[in-house]
Amino acid sequence: MLMNQGVTLLRVERARRKLYQVQKKYGFLTHPKVIEQSEKLDYLLNHYQTCRSNH
């Protein structure tokens, strides 16, 4: 389970960086691409939190 947490954490960091890039490119927090990436990050953060609480 610990390895899953580490992999998920790496994915969270990658998604967070991509969110910054997408927001910089499109400029608006309400742009569909920014919202889509934000939702991906939210999903990964929730998954990471679930992994932590189950461990």
Buried (B, 14 or more C-beta within 10 A) or exposed (E): EEEEBEEBBEBBEEBBEEBEEBBEEBEEEEBEEBBEBBEBBEEBBEBBEEBEEEE
